[in-house]
Amino acid sequence: METSPLKNRERLKKDFYQMLGELFYAVASADKKIRREEVEAMDKIVKTEWIAFDDSFDRYGTDFVMQIGMAFYWLAENKFDPKNAVADFGIFKKDHPEFFTETVKILILKTAEAMACAFAGKNKSELVILSQIECLLNSSLEHGTNS
């Protein structure tokens, strides 16, 4: 059974936002404790800036960007180990560079930074993951280089 290009595009978009949820979960759990303030910071940016960026819906009428929070909460509830989140996100970026516009990169960094700063400033673990995310977003992997 063949899937239509529209369904495939919807699936990729959903996957993208779920990967963001996993990435933001990794930021929140970098210090082994997810704080309410970190989650609130993510929710606020998702419900304002991410929705303003992409107000499209899936075939069930759910905002695609809400997949960010849905994935985040599922991972938190199931105590997911986030150790591969940045690497997995890097693979998705390499395979689907079309999702990574400058606006998206800025929103990703803004969301991750806001989460890390939400509770008593950034700690060492959060600084490390923020640095990894920034390097990943600024890398040229989608062009076949390893810089």
C-alpha positions as CSV (number, residue, x, y, z in Angstrom):
1,M,0.0,0.0,0.0
2,E,1.5,3.3,-1.1
3,T,1.2,6.4,1.1
4,S,0.4,9.7,-0.5
5,P,3.0,12.5,-0.5
6,L,0.7,14.5,1.8
7,K,0.4,11.8,4.4
8,N,4.2,11.3,4.2
9,R,4.8,15.0,4.7
10,E,2.3,15.0,7.7
11,R,4.2,12.0,9.2
12,L,7.6,13.8,8.8
13,K,6.2,17.0,10.3
14,K,4.8,15.0,13.3
15,D,8.1,13.2,13.7
16,F,9.9,16.6,13.6
17,Y,7.9,18.0,16.4
18,Q,8.2,14.8,18.4
19,M,11.9,15.0,18.0
20,L,11.8,18.5,19.4
21,G,9.9,17.2,22.4
22,E,12.6,14.6,22.9
23,L,15.3,17.3,22.6
24,F,13.6,19.6,25.1
25,Y,13.1,16.7,27.4
26,A,16.8,16.1,27.3
27,V,17.4,19.8,28.2
28,A,15.0,19.6,31.2
29,S,16.4,16.3,32.4
30,A,20.1,17.3,31.9
31,D,20.5,17.7,35.7
32,K,18.5,14.5,36.4
33,K,15.5,16.5,37.7
34,I,12.7,18.0,35.6
35,R,11.5,21.2,37.3
36,R,8.0,22.6,36.9
37,E,9.5,26.0,35.8
38,E,11.4,24.3,32.9
39,V,8.2,22.7,31.7
40,E,6.3,26.0,32.0
41,A,8.9,27.8,30.0
42,M,8.7,25.2,27.2
43,D,4.8,25.3,27.3
44,K,4.7,29.1,27.1
45,I,7.0,29.3,24.1
46,V,5.3,26.4,22.3
47,K,1.8,27.9,22.8
48,T,2.9,31.4,21.7
49,E,5.9,31.4,19.4
50,W,5.8,27.8,17.9
51,I,2.1,28.1,17.3
52,A,2.6,31.5,15.6
53,F,5.4,29.9,13.5
54,D,3.3,26.9,12.4
55,D,-0.4,26.9,12.9
56,S,-1.1,23.9,10.8
57,F,-3.1,20.9,11.9
58,D,-2.9,17.2,11.4
59,R,-5.8,15.3,9.9
60,Y,-7.3,14.9,13.4
61,G,-7.4,18.7,14.0
62,T,-4.5,18.8,16.4
63,D,-1.9,21.5,16.0
64,F,1.3,19.9,14.8
65,V,3.4,21.9,17.3
66,M,1.5,20.4,20.2
67,Q,3.4,17.2,19.4
68,I,6.3,18.8,21.2
69,G,4.6,18.8,24.6
70,M,2.9,15.5,24.0
71,A,6.2,13.8,23.3
72,F,7.9,15.6,26.2
73,Y,5.2,14.5,28.7
74,W,5.2,10.9,27.5
75,L,8.9,10.7,27.8
76,A,8.8,12.2,31.3
77,E,6.0,9.9,32.4
78,N,7.9,6.9,31.1
79,K,11.3,8.0,32.6
80,F,12.9,7.9,29.2
81,D,16.7,8.0,29.1
82,P,17.6,11.1,27.1
83,K,21.3,10.2,26.5
84,N,20.8,9.8,22.7
85,A,18.4,12.6,22.2
86,V,20.9,15.1,20.7
87,A,22.4,12.5,18.5
88,D,19.0,11.3,17.3
89,F,18.0,14.9,16.6
90,G,21.2,15.3,14.6
91,I,20.3,12.3,12.5
92,F,16.9,13.7,11.8
93,K,18.5,17.1,10.9
94,K,20.9,15.4,8.5
95,D,18.0,13.4,6.8
96,H,15.5,16.3,6.7
97,P,17.4,19.6,6.4
98,E,14.3,21.3,4.9
99,F,12.8,21.6,8.5
100,F,15.8,23.6,9.8
101,T,15.3,27.1,8.6
102,E,17.0,30.0,10.4
103,T,13.7,30.8,12.1
104,V,13.4,27.2,13.4
105,K,17.0,27.1,14.6
106,I,16.4,30.3,16.5
107,L,13.2,29.0,18.1
108,I,14.9,25.7,19.1
109,L,17.7,27.6,20.8
110,K,15.3,30.1,22.4
111,T,13.1,27.3,23.8
112,A,16.1,25.3,25.1
113,E,17.7,28.4,26.7
114,A,14.5,29.5,28.3
115,M,14.0,26.0,29.8
116,A,17.6,25.9,31.1
117,C,17.3,29.4,32.7
118,A,13.9,28.8,34.2
119,F,15.1,27.4,37.5
120,A,18.1,29.0,39.2
121,G,20.0,29.7,36.0
122,K,21.9,27.3,33.9
123,N,24.0,24.6,35.5
124,K,26.9,22.7,34.1
125,S,24.9,19.8,32.7
126,E,22.5,22.3,31.0
127,L,25.4,24.3,29.6
128,V,26.8,21.1,28.0
129,I,23.6,20.1,26.3
130,L,22.9,23.7,25.1
131,S,26.3,23.8,23.6
132,Q,25.7,20.5,21.9
133,I,22.4,21.7,20.4
134,E,24.0,24.9,19.2
135,C,26.8,23.1,17.5
136,L,24.4,20.7,15.9
137,L,22.2,23.5,14.6
138,N,25.2,25.4,13.3
139,S,26.8,22.4,11.7
140,S,26.9,21.7,8.0
141,L,26.0,18.1,8.1
142,E,23.1,18.5,5.7
143,H,25.7,19.5,3.1
144,G,27.8,16.3,3.6
145,T,30.6,17.9,5.6
146,N,31.6,17.1,9.1
147,S,32.3,20.6,10.3
